[in-house]
Amino acid sequence: MTRILKGKPVIDSLNTHLKSESEGLRSRGLVPVLAIVRVGENADDVTYERSAEKCCAAAGVEVKKYLFAADVREEEILSAVRAISVDKNIHGALILRPLPPHIDDRALCRALAPEKDVDGITEYSMAGVYSDKRIGFSPCTAEACIDMLKHYDIEIAGRRAVVVGRSFVVGKPAAMMLLRENATVTICHTKTKELAALCREAEILVVATGHAKLITEGFFSPRQTIIDVGINVDEEGKLCGDVDREKAEGIVSAIAPVPGGIGRVTTAVLAKHVIEACKRSALKEK
């Protein structure tokens, strides 16, 4: 029988630990604060903002919002991000993206101080992921994959891991983080030849392609643990992942479902990063 790796137990475990951490910080007069920067009223952004607020509240992290109209001048939002970067009372920033086309995404990322990049969007954070140094933070979704595997006591060291996806948000950092945990990692993508055969060899399969039910019959094997990161809408208008879950169940060892899997863990990891940023800031000021 396929084991279903739900996100809620991971979140509950993280929040219990994070609440204790934040209470410890508050006892020393330190309050972890996340700045959320949103441009416009994109429905996905608003939904993620609410999810982040909920997770932060459960973890004892306060949220400060910076909301802008969709036609905001680039310099106005850059000024706000620069102000967040130097504000000692704000420990992390979540900039909801993609941004409107008239705003230079790279310029905005460069305006954010690396130590407050709790979502892993700056070049400094990427450098930290690839050099294994404490510069910025790992992208939250990639780290959520590792946290889920560890929560369910799924061994990573020595295992054959295949990552399908090569974005800087999930695929590449997830591969580096699996390698850090001593997995043997192969990175694939939608143009990879013999993709199904490579996936069948995986003991840990992380899928983040943005293609609904791309991973289906012929890709599965009984020893697999699958972490499905994709969020798509199928032909019936239902939320689904990059993995055909119905075809996978009964074959693979375990699977993180969509919905109810990694997506919800991502915001808990965001709160974890804010608390860690607060702790780092306190140490820096000593």
N, C-alpha and C positions, 0 to 999 in steps of 0.2 A: 504494500500500500504506500502511495506517495505521501510524504510528510508535507503539510502546508505550513510555510514559514510566514506567519502573520506579523505585521508590523507592530501591532498594539503591545504585545508583551515586551518587545524591545524598547518601545517608547516608555512604558511604565517603569521598566528597570532603570533606564537612563534618567528619567525624571526624579525617581527616588534619590538617586545619587546626586543629581544636579541641585535638587532642592536643599539637600544637606550642605553642599558646597556653597551655594548662594547665601544660606543662613549664616554660615561661618564667616563669609565675607562681610555681611551686614553687621555682624557682631563687632567687626573691626572698623565700622563706619564706611564700608565700601559697598556701593550698590551697582551691580552689573546692568549696563544700559545698552540697548541696541537701537540704532537709528535706522529707520526704514525710509528709503527714498523711492518715491513712485511718481512717474510722469504719465498723466492721462488717466483714463478710466478703463483700461483693458480688463476684461472680465477675469482672465487667467491671473493677472497681476493682483487684482483685488482678492481673489480666492486664496492665492498663496500668502498674501499679506495677512489675511485673517487667520490662516493656519499657523503662520509664524507667531502671531500675537498670542494665540491659544497655547502653543508650546512654550513660549517664553514665560507666560503667566504661570504655567504648571511648574516651570523650573526656577521661578523666582527672579526672572530677568524683566526689567522694565523696558518699555518701548517708547521711543520718541519718533513721531512721524514728520516727514518732510514731503509734502504733497504739492505737485505742480501741475498746471494745465498742460495739455498736449502740445500747445504752441509756445511753451516757455522758451525764453532766449537761452542759448547755450551758456553764455557767461553767467547767467543767474544760477543755473544748477551747478556749474563748476564752482562758483563761489560758495554755495551751500556745502558741497562735498569738501572743499578746502577747510571750511569752518568746522565741520565734523572731525576732520583729521587732526585739528589742534585743540579740540575741546577735551579737556582731561576728564570730564564727567561722562563722556560717551566712549564706550570700549569697543564697539563694533558697528559696522554699517552693512546693510543689505540694500543694494541698488537693484531694483527690479528691472530686468531686461527681457527682450530687446527694447531699445530706446527708439524714439521717433527718428527718422532718417536725417533730420537737420542737426542732430546732436552727435558729436564725435565720440563714439563709444570708447575708443582707446584713450582719448584725452581725459575722459571722465575717470577711467580706471587709474590713469597715471596721477590724477589729483587725489586719490585716496591713499592715505598712509598705510603701508604694508601691515603694520601691527594691528590695524583695524579692519583688515580685509578678511572678515570671518566667513565669507562665502567663496574664497579662493578664486577671485577673478583677475587679480593683478599679475603682472609678469614676475614680481617678487615671490608671490605665493607659488606660482608654477615652478620657479627655481627651487623653492623649498621642497616641493614634492619630488623633483628629480634629483636633488642633491641630498635629500633626507636630512635637511636642516630645519630648525625652527624659525623659518621666515614666513610670516603670514600664516595661512591655514590651507589645508587641503579643501578642494571643492566638496561641499556637503554631501552630495549624492554619492560620490565615489567613496567617501568615508563611511556613509551609511551602509554600503554593501559589506564592508569589512566588519562593521559593528554587528550587522545581522548574522553573519557567519559565526562570529565569536559568541554571540548571545546563545545561539543554538548548538554551541560546542561542535561545530563542523571544522574538522582539522584542515588547516591551510598548508602548513609546512610540508614540503615534499610532494604535494599534490600537483597534478597537471591541470592548469587553469587556462581557459580560453575566453578571451574578451572579444565580443563582436561589437565593434564600434570604436571610432578613433577620434572622438571629439575631445576638446580640452576640458569639457565639463564633466564627462564621465569616463569614456573609454580609456584615454591615455593615462589620466591619474589613477584610475582603478587598477590598471595593469601595473603601474609603478608601486602601488600600495600592496598588491598581491605579491609582487616580487620582494618587497620589503619583509613580508611575512614568510618568505622562503618557499613560495610556490614557484613552479616552473611555468612561465607564462607565454602564451601565443596570442598576438593581437591580429584579429581578422576584421573584415568589413564587408559591405555588400558587394564589392567587386572581387572578393577572394574566390579563387577557383577551388573546387572541391570543398566548399564551405561545410556542407553536411557531414562529410567524412571527418573533418577537423573537429567539428562540434561533438561528434560521437565519441571522440577520444578524450573529451574533457571530463574530469571529475568535478570541477567547479566551472560552471558556464555563466558568465555575466553578459547580458544582452542589452545593448543601448544603441539602437539604430534609428528609431523613429519610424519603423515600418511595421504596420499592424500584422501580427501573426506570421512574420517572416520565418521564424524558426518553428518548423512543423514536422510531420512524419518524415523519418529518415535522418533526423538530427539528434535523436534521443538514444540514451543507453541507460541501463538499470543503475549504474553507479553514480549518476550525475546528481549534483545539487545545482539548481538553476536560480539565478537572481535576475529577474526580469525588471528592467528599469524603464522600459518603454511605456508611454502613456498615449494611447491613440483612441480613435472612435471607429468602430467597425461599421459594416454596411447596414446593420440594424440600428445604428445610433447608440450602441452601448460602449462603455469604456472597456478597453482591452489593452494588452501589452504587446510586446514584440514577439512573444512566444505564444503559440497555440496551446493554451493551457489544457483544453479538453483532450487534445491528442497526447499531451505530455503525461497527464495523470494516469497512473496505473503502470507507467513505464519507468519514469525517473525516480530517484531516491527521495528528492525533496525539491520544492519549488516555492519561491516567493511570488505570491499572486499579484495581479493587477485587476481591480483596485485592492487596497488593503495590505500592501506590502511595503516596498522601499519608499514610496512617495511620502508616507507619513513619518517615516524615520528621519528623512532629510531635514525637516524643520527642528526635530529634537537635537540633531547634530549641530544645527545652527546655534541653538541655545547653549549647547556645550561649548562651542567655540567662543561665544561672548563671555561666558564665565571664565574660560581659560585666558582670554585676552585681559579681563579684569585682574586676574591673578598675576599675569606677566607685568601689567602696568604697575601694580603695587610693588612688585619686586624691583622694578626699574627705578622707582622713586626712592627706594631705601638708601 
